[in-house]
Amino acid sequence: MWQKKADISTKKLISLAPENWVKWVTQIPDIITGEIINSEFQWISRESDVLIRATSLQYGEFLVLNELQLRYKPEMPKRMRAYTALAEEKYNLPIFPVLINILKGNESEIPTGYQSEFAGLQARQDYRVINLWEVDVEIAFTQSVPSLVPFVPLLKGGAEESTIQRALQILRADEQLSQLETVMAFFATFVLDSALVQQIMRWDMAILTESPWYQQILREGREQGRREERLSSIELDLEFKFGNDGLQLMSQISQISNLEQLKTIQRSIKTINTLDELRQIIEQIEIS
């Protein structure tokens, strides 16, 4: 049985070939990369983003901000705006922000920017969006982007046993890349039967439970369950207190993913007297 440590960070993944990675995400052919920066800001704790110094003849020196999300979340446009602004202020360089979504969700369309208006003042932040399920699998094999190889099962045209075996050969032929075998096995279970994946990989699939990706999936599943329960309770409270008029706010409330904010809304329903009061509370939450 193969026994591999199921631990891989976004920074480690991209550092395998940072120049090829940034050429792919930015589509700037003459880009030259520098250091990978520790981009964790003091007041924001996260592990999914990577800042890379880069230069090109056309744009000069700038930073590429890579934000990898296991699944897209409704608050990502606001986060991308915040991350970009913080990086620009801290390093005093232009920022090329990129949002990479790994697993496909229920979204019909994922926005490529943030825009808001308050009291006649507008805020806007554009960023590039890459959805891995829309990326042709051949890019992982032909454009020398080794960071994409473990994602092969999720790429367009990658959910085939022969394609996954081809990717597996690439991973096992390189000592550094072989560390990513567990990551690819994990993603392969989303498109193939687990028994088939185990047969292809020839090692104990129980090792996947140690993977940070696996743990994140479990965490998000539990959070999603709690969120759905909270939304159902809010819907009942709105209908009981305000009837059908109150239910019209559910489409707006359902865009909020933060459980604490949903709790605030539910508590407010019990104390307010009009829907206008509730609308003001929701607006304050959305701009916070």
Residue pairs with C-beta under 8 A, 6 or more apart in sequence:
1 202
1 203
1 204
2 181
2 201
2 202
2 203
2 204
3 203
3 204
3 207
4 178
4 179
4 181
4 182
4 203
4 207
5 179
5 182
5 210
6 182
6 183
6 186
6 207
6 208
6 209
6 210
6 211
6 212
6 214
7 210
7 211
7 212
8 150
8 179
8 180
8 182
8 183
8 212
9 47
9 212
10 47
10 48
10 49
10 50
10 66
10 68
11 36
11 50
13 147
13 150
13 180
13 183
14 21
14 36
14 50
14 52
14 66
14 147
15 36
16 146
16 147
16 176
16 177
17 144
17 145
17 146
17 147
18 33
18 36
18 52
19 31
19 32
19 33
20 143
20 144
20 145
20 146
21 52
21 66
21 145
21 147
22 28
22 31
22 33
22 52
22 54
22 64
23 29
23 31
24 139
24 143
24 145
24 148
25 64
25 66
25 98
25 100
25 128
25 130
26 54
26 64
26 96
26 98
26 128
28 54
28 56
28 58
28 59
30 56
30 57
30 58
31 54
31 55
31 56
32 54
32 55
32 56
33 52
33 53
33 54
33 64
34 52
34 53
34 54
34 55
35 52
35 53
36 50
36 51
36 52
36 53
37 51
37 52
37 53
37 63
37 91
39 49
39 50
39 51
39 65
39 87
40 46
40 47
41 86
41 90
44 82
44 83
44 86
48 67
48 68
48 69
49 65
49 66
49 67
49 68
49 83
50 65
50 66
50 68
51 63
51 64
51 65
51 66
51 87
51 91
52 63
52 64
52 66
53 61
53 63
54 61
54 62
54 63
54 64
54 96
55 61
55 62
56 62
59 94
61 93
62 93
62 94
62 95
62 96
63 87
63 91
63 93
63 94
63 95
63 96
64 95
64 96
64 98
65 83
65 84
65 87
65 95
65 96
65 97
65 98
66 98
66 100
67 76
67 79
67 80
67 83
67 97
67 98
67 99
67 100
68 100
68 102
69 76
69 99
69 100
69 101
69 102
70 102
70 103
70 213
70 216
70 217
70 220
71 101
71 102
71 103
71 105
71 220
72 99
72 101
72 105
72 107
72 110
73 257
74 255
74 256
74 257
75 257
75 258
76 99
77 111
77 113
77 114
77 125
78 114
80 97
80 99
80 114
80 125
80 127
81 114
81 123
81 125
83 97
84 95
84 97
84 125
84 127
85 125
87 95
88 94
88 95
96 128
97 125
97 127
97 128
98 127
98 128
98 129
98 130
99 127
99 128
99 129
99 130
100 130
100 132
101 110
101 129
101 130
101 131
101 132
102 132
102 151
102 154
102 187
103 132
103 133
103 154
103 190
104 131
104 133
110 129
110 131
111 129
112 126
112 127
112 128
112 129
113 124
113 125
113 126
113 127
114 123
114 124
114 125
114 127
115 122
115 123
115 124
115 125
116 122
116 123
116 287
117 123
118 287
132 151
132 154
132 155
133 154
133 155
133 156
134 156
135 148
135 155
135 156
136 155
136 156
136 157
137 152
137 155
137 156
137 157
137 158
137 163
138 157
139 145
139 148
139 155
140 148
140 149
140 151
140 152
140 155
140 158
140 167
141 166
141 167
141 170
146 170
146 174
146 177
148 155
149 167
149 170
149 171
149 177
149 180
149 184
150 167
150 171
150 180
150 181
150 183
150 184
150 187
151 158
151 184
151 187
152 158
152 163
152 164
152 166
152 167
152 184
152 187
153 159
153 163
153 164
153 167
153 184
153 187
153 188
153 190
153 191
153 192
154 187
154 190
154 191
157 163
158 164
158 167
158 191
159 191
159 192
161 192
161 196
161 200
164 184
164 188
164 192
164 197
164 200
165 200
167 184
168 181
168 184
168 200
168 201
170 177
171 177
171 178
171 180
171 181
171 184
172 178
172 181
181 201
182 207
182 208
182 211
183 211
183 213
185 197
185 201
185 205
185 208
186 208
186 211
186 213
186 214
187 213
188 197
188 200
188 201
189 197
189 205
189 208
192 200
194 205
197 205
198 204
198 205
208 214
223 259
226 259
227 257
227 259
227 262
230 259
230 262
230 263
230 266
231 250
231 253
231 254
231 262
233 266
234 250
234 253
234 262
234 265
234 266
234 269
235 247
235 250
237 266
237 269
237 270
238 246
238 247
238 249
238 250
238 269
239 246
239 247
241 269
242 275
245 275
246 275
249 275
249 278
249 279
249 282
252 282
253 262
253 265
253 282
256 262
256 265
256 282
256 285
256 286
261 285
264 281
264 285
265 278
265 281
265 282
265 285
268 277
268 278
268 281
269 278
272 278
272 281
